[in-house]
């Protein structure tokens, strides 16, 4: 059983025997509990399907890390309950009956990024409200933001921000890394100058702001590990049997 303290999870099915769901592929298993498919196979052509994929990816990334999913995604337990009911009503996941509905506690840095995003929302409804909190909290993790959101590639993050936070996303005209861009916007809005070099191309930290954000997604890595553990056949870098 996949468990996340204080958040909820009670799956109807268990992973294959001999595999540690909490360690090896808890994220992928949780994503499948929510959506009914593997993250690699998600069809995100329609906007609501894309939103479901993003929400499931963030929750799954948090599940991989253990601990409280609500805390690791920046949501209160009530918001997490509402998210599950609204976007994954058929999933074999339920909120803990009678659990105390906690108020999420955030540090100043997370709060500033969250408020920046919420002030720049471009869609109605609760999903943008939730995503602002989730993105801000996951931005505190050490990897590329798209990786810590559990997404498959950076363009999914750009699509997410353009869809739900269009006024902010439209200001990133030079394709700066999103974490760095958030902090630049916070500084500029407060009247501070973030950089001492007037031209980015002359800056020694250019790669930190504009370098490539490529690599294998965390979900793909877990999928490859799972296939390797499940059988003796060699597995390619894409996660498929060869």
SULZI-V296353 format. One record per pair of residues at least 6 apart in sequence whose C-alpha atoms are under 7 Angstrom apart, sorted by the first residue. I is the first residue (numbers start at 1). J is the second residue. D is the distance in whole Angstrom. If there is no record, write none. Layout:
i->{I;I}
j->{J;J}
d->{D;D}
//
This chain:
i->{1;1;1;2;2;2;2;2;2;3;3;4;4;4;4;4;5;5;6;7;7;7;7;7;8;8;8;9;9;10;10;10;11;11;11;12;15;22;23;24;24;25;25;26;26;27;27;27;27;28;28;28;28;30;31;31;31;31;31;32;33;33;34;34;34;44;52;54;57;57;57;58;58;59;60;61;61;61;62;62;62;63;70;70;70;71;72;73;73;73;74;74;74;74;75;75;75;76;76;76;77;77;78;81;110;110;113;113;114;114;114;117;117;118;118;120;120;120;121;121;121;121;122;122;122;122;123;128;138;138;139;139;141;144;145;146;146;146;147;147;150;150;151;152;153;154;161;162;175;176;176;177;177;180;184;187;187;197;200;220;223;224;224;228;228;233;234;234;235;235;236}
j->{10;11;14;9;10;11;21;22;26;9;10;63;66;67;68;69;67;68;68;68;69;70;77;95;94;95;96;93;94;92;93;94;33;92;93;92;21;64;64;222;226;222;226;63;64;60;61;63;64;38;39;60;219;60;38;39;56;57;60;38;91;92;56;88;91;50;87;151;149;150;151;149;150;69;150;148;149;150;69;72;73;69;76;77;80;104;137;134;137;138;104;133;134;137;104;133;134;102;103;104;101;102;101;95;136;137;136;182;132;133;136;132;165;129;132;165;167;168;128;164;165;166;163;164;165;166;164;164;148;149;145;179;148;213;179;153;154;157;217;218;218;219;217;217;217;213;169;169;210;209;210;209;210;209;194;193;194;203;206;239;239;235;239;234;235;241;241;242;241;242;242}
d->{7;6;6;7;7;7;6;6;7;5;7;7;6;6;5;6;6;5;6;6;6;6;7;7;6;5;5;5;6;7;5;6;7;5;6;6;7;7;7;7;7;5;6;6;5;4;6;5;5;7;7;7;6;6;7;7;6;7;5;6;6;6;7;6;5;4;6;7;6;5;6;5;5;7;7;7;6;5;6;6;7;6;6;6;6;7;7;5;6;6;7;5;5;5;6;7;7;6;5;5;5;6;6;6;5;6;5;7;5;5;5;5;7;6;6;5;6;6;7;6;4;7;7;5;5;6;5;6;6;6;6;7;7;7;7;7;5;6;6;6;6;7;7;5;7;7;6;5;7;6;5;5;6;6;6;6;6;6;6;7;6;7;4;7;6;7;6;6;5;6;6}
//
